[in-house]
């Protein structure tokens, strides 16, 4: 299933976003939600379920969610990499990710420069802001990259879903 990139706003409260961000900054590294049990990771799981429910209703499909995570990208260490989430650029399945049919990213902050999500085929550019969610199918139809981060730290929650056939 091909899903053209689209954005969702106001699905997750800014209070929940702030709790996730504060916890993420306190440990200052990327992590998976199941690694910690606290209100922030419960909010991440809530967000994953809310996004999955919205996609299921919109496209009339059955989904399962993969473990959500929080990703830290820092200005001095982030390098833009052109990729698709479930396939290699030649269209072959990406080992370990071949069933990541639908991708989403929940943005946690905007106090950094750069870091836009850019789709190669359409030139669509999504500028992160707290609470914004980008959704798109994970195949080569949506080859993308995250622009160079010029300053600050970019915090986001990437989430993936598989279609149950």
C-alpha positions as a Markdown table, in Angstrom:
| # | Residue | x | y | z |
|---|---|---|---|---|
| 1 | Unk | 0.0 | 0.0 | 0.0 |
| 2 | Unk | 1.3 | 3.4 | -1.0 |
| 3 | Unk | 0.6 | 6.3 | 1.4 |
| 4 | Unk | 1.7 | 9.7 | 0.2 |
| 5 | Unk | 3.2 | 11.7 | 3.1 |
| 6 | Unk | 0.8 | 13.6 | 5.2 |
| 7 | Unk | 0.9 | 15.4 | 8.5 |
| 8 | Unk | -1.4 | 15.2 | 11.6 |
| 9 | Unk | -1.5 | 17.9 | 14.2 |
| 10 | Unk | -3.1 | 18.0 | 17.7 |
| 11 | Unk | -3.5 | 14.2 | 18.0 |
| 12 | Unk | -1.2 | 14.1 | 21.1 |
| 13 | Unk | -1.5 | 16.8 | 23.7 |
| 14 | Unk | 1.5 | 19.2 | 24.1 |
| 15 | Unk | 1.6 | 18.2 | 27.8 |
| 16 | Unk | 2.3 | 14.6 | 26.8 |
| 17 | Unk | 4.9 | 15.8 | 24.3 |
| 18 | Unk | 6.6 | 17.9 | 27.0 |
| 19 | Unk | 6.7 | 15.0 | 29.4 |
| 20 | Unk | 8.4 | 12.8 | 26.7 |
| 21 | Unk | 10.8 | 15.5 | 25.8 |
| 22 | Unk | 11.8 | 16.3 | 29.4 |
| 23 | Unk | 12.5 | 12.6 | 30.1 |
| 24 | Unk | 14.4 | 12.2 | 26.8 |
| 25 | Unk | 16.6 | 15.2 | 27.7 |
| 26 | Unk | 17.2 | 13.8 | 31.2 |
| 27 | Unk | 18.8 | 10.7 | 29.8 |
| 28 | Unk | 20.2 | 12.5 | 26.7 |
| 29 | Unk | 20.3 | 9.6 | 24.3 |
| 30 | Unk | 18.1 | 7.6 | 21.9 |
| 31 | Unk | 16.1 | 4.8 | 23.5 |
| 32 | Unk | 13.2 | 2.4 | 22.9 |
| 33 | Unk | 10.0 | 2.9 | 24.9 |
| 34 | Unk | 10.2 | -0.6 | 26.6 |
| 35 | Unk | 13.6 | 0.2 | 28.1 |
| 36 | Unk | 12.1 | 2.5 | 30.8 |
| 37 | Unk | 8.8 | 2.4 | 32.7 |
| 38 | Unk | 7.6 | 5.9 | 33.5 |
| 39 | Unk | 4.9 | 8.4 | 32.5 |
| 40 | Unk | 7.0 | 9.5 | 29.5 |
| 41 | Unk | 7.2 | 6.1 | 27.9 |
| 42 | Unk | 3.5 | 5.5 | 28.6 |
| 43 | Unk | 2.9 | 8.6 | 26.6 |
| 44 | Unk | 5.0 | 7.2 | 23.7 |
| 45 | Unk | 3.0 | 4.0 | 23.8 |
| 46 | Unk | -0.2 | 6.1 | 23.9 |
| 47 | Unk | 1.0 | 8.1 | 20.8 |
| 48 | Unk | 1.8 | 4.9 | 18.9 |
| 49 | Unk | -1.6 | 3.5 | 19.6 |
| 50 | Unk | -3.3 | 6.8 | 18.6 |
| 51 | Unk | -1.4 | 7.1 | 15.3 |
| 52 | Unk | -2.1 | 3.4 | 14.5 |
| 53 | Unk | -5.8 | 3.9 | 15.2 |
| 54 | Unk | -6.0 | 6.9 | 13.0 |
| 55 | Unk | -4.2 | 5.1 | 10.1 |
| 56 | Unk | -6.4 | 2.0 | 10.5 |
| 57 | Unk | -9.5 | 4.1 | 10.3 |
| 58 | Unk | -8.4 | 6.3 | 7.4 |
| 59 | Unk | -7.2 | 3.4 | 5.2 |
| 60 | Unk | -9.5 | 0.6 | 6.5 |
| 61 | Unk | -6.5 | -1.7 | 7.2 |
| 62 | Unk | -5.4 | -3.9 | 10.1 |
| 63 | Unk | -2.0 | -3.0 | 11.6 |
| 64 | Unk | 0.4 | -4.0 | 14.3 |
| 65 | Unk | 2.8 | -1.5 | 15.9 |
| 66 | Unk | 6.5 | -2.1 | 16.3 |
| 67 | Unk | 8.3 | -0.9 | 19.4 |
| 68 | Unk | 8.3 | 2.9 | 19.4 |
| 69 | Unk | 11.5 | 4.8 | 20.2 |
| 70 | Unk | 12.9 | 8.2 | 20.8 |
| 71 | Unk | 15.7 | 9.4 | 18.5 |
| 72 | Unk | 18.2 | 12.1 | 19.3 |
| 73 | Unk | 20.0 | 13.7 | 16.4 |
| 74 | Unk | 22.8 | 16.2 | 17.3 |
| 75 | Unk | 24.1 | 19.0 | 15.1 |
| 76 | Unk | 27.7 | 17.8 | 15.2 |
| 77 | Unk | 27.1 | 14.2 | 14.5 |
| 78 | Unk | 24.1 | 13.9 | 12.2 |
| 79 | Unk | 24.7 | 13.1 | 8.5 |
| 80 | Unk | 21.8 | 13.2 | 6.1 |
| 81 | Unk | 21.3 | 9.7 | 4.5 |
| 82 | Unk | 18.9 | 9.1 | 1.6 |
| 83 | Unk | 16.9 | 6.0 | 2.4 |
| 84 | Unk | 13.5 | 4.2 | 2.5 |
| 85 | Unk | 12.5 | 2.6 | 5.8 |
| 86 | Unk | 11.6 | -0.9 | 4.6 |
| 87 | Unk | 13.6 | -1.2 | 1.4 |
| 88 | Unk | 17.1 | -0.6 | 0.1 |
| 89 | Unk | 17.4 | 2.0 | -2.6 |
| 90 | Unk | 17.5 | -0.7 | -5.2 |
| 91 | Unk | 14.1 | -1.9 | -4.1 |
| 92 | Unk | 15.2 | -5.1 | -2.3 |
| 93 | Unk | 13.9 | -5.7 | 1.2 |
| 94 | Unk | 15.9 | -4.1 | 4.0 |
| 95 | Unk | 16.8 | -6.9 | 6.3 |
| 96 | Unk | 15.0 | -6.7 | 9.6 |
| 97 | Unk | 12.7 | -3.9 | 8.4 |
| 98 | Unk | 11.0 | -5.5 | 5.4 |
| 99 | Unk | 7.6 | -5.4 | 7.2 |
| 100 | Unk | 7.8 | -1.8 | 8.2 |
| 101 | Unk | 4.9 | -0.9 | 5.8 |
| 102 | Unk | 3.9 | 2.4 | 7.3 |
| 103 | Unk | 6.3 | 4.9 | 9.0 |
| 104 | Unk | 5.5 | 7.8 | 11.2 |
| 105 | Unk | 7.5 | 10.4 | 13.1 |
| 106 | Unk | 6.2 | 12.3 | 16.1 |
| 107 | Unk | 8.2 | 15.5 | 16.6 |
| 108 | Unk | 9.1 | 16.6 | 20.2 |
| 109 | Unk | 10.9 | 19.9 | 19.7 |
| 110 | Unk | 11.8 | 22.7 | 17.4 |
| 111 | Unk | 14.6 | 24.5 | 19.3 |
| 112 | Unk | 17.2 | 23.5 | 16.7 |
| 113 | Unk | 18.1 | 24.6 | 13.2 |
| 114 | Unk | 17.8 | 22.4 | 10.1 |
| 115 | Unk | 16.6 | 18.8 | 10.5 |
| 116 | Unk | 13.6 | 18.9 | 8.1 |
| 117 | Unk | 12.3 | 15.6 | 6.8 |
| 118 | Unk | 12.7 | 15.8 | 3.0 |
| 119 | Unk | 11.1 | 13.4 | 0.4 |
| 120 | Unk | 13.3 | 13.1 | -2.7 |
| 121 | Unk | 10.7 | 12.2 | -5.3 |
| 122 | Unk | 8.3 | 15.1 | -4.5 |
| 123 | Unk | 10.6 | 17.6 | -2.8 |
| 124 | Unk | 8.1 | 17.7 | 0.1 |
| 125 | Unk | 9.8 | 19.2 | 3.1 |
| 126 | Unk | 8.4 | 18.8 | 6.6 |
| 127 | Unk | 9.7 | 21.2 | 9.3 |
| 128 | Unk | 9.5 | 19.6 | 12.8 |
| 129 | Unk | 7.4 | 21.2 | 15.5 |
| 130 | Unk | 6.2 | 19.8 | 18.8 |
| 131 | Unk | 3.3 | 17.5 | 18.3 |
| 132 | Unk | 3.4 | 17.3 | 14.5 |
| 133 | Unk | 3.2 | 13.8 | 13.1 |
| 134 | Unk | 4.4 | 12.8 | 9.7 |
| 135 | Unk | 3.0 | 9.6 | 8.2 |
| 136 | Unk | 4.0 | 7.8 | 4.9 |
| 137 | Unk | 4.5 | 4.3 | 3.5 |
| 138 | Unk | 7.9 | 2.9 | 4.1 |
| 139 | Unk | 8.9 | 1.7 | 0.6 |
| 140 | Unk | 11.0 | 3.3 | -2.1 |
| 141 | Unk | 8.0 | 5.4 | -3.2 |
| 142 | Unk | 8.9 | 7.6 | -0.2 |
| 143 | Unk | 12.7 | 7.8 | -0.3 |
| 144 | Unk | 13.7 | 10.5 | 2.2 |
| 145 | Unk | 16.3 | 12.0 | 4.4 |
| 146 | Unk | 16.6 | 14.3 | 7.4 |
| 147 | Unk | 18.4 | 17.5 | 6.5 |
| 148 | Unk | 21.6 | 18.5 | 8.2 |
| 149 | Unk | 21.1 | 19.7 | 11.7 |
| 150 | Unk | 22.9 | 23.1 | 11.9 |
| 151 | Unk | 22.5 | 23.7 | 15.6 |
| 152 | Unk | 20.9 | 22.1 | 18.7 |
| 153 | Unk | 19.4 | 18.7 | 19.2 |
| 154 | Unk | 16.4 | 17.2 | 17.3 |
| 155 | Unk | 14.2 | 14.9 | 19.3 |
| 156 | Unk | 11.7 | 12.7 | 17.5 |
| 157 | Unk | 9.7 | 9.5 | 18.0 |
| 158 | Unk | 9.9 | 7.3 | 14.9 |
| 159 | Unk | 7.2 | 4.6 | 14.8 |
| 160 | Unk | 6.6 | 1.8 | 12.4 |
| 161 | Unk | 3.5 | -0.3 | 11.6 |
| 162 | Unk | 3.0 | -3.5 | 9.7 |
| 163 | Unk | -0.1 | -4.3 | 7.6 |
| 164 | Unk | -1.8 | -7.5 | 8.7 |
| 165 | Unk | -3.0 | -9.2 | 5.5 |
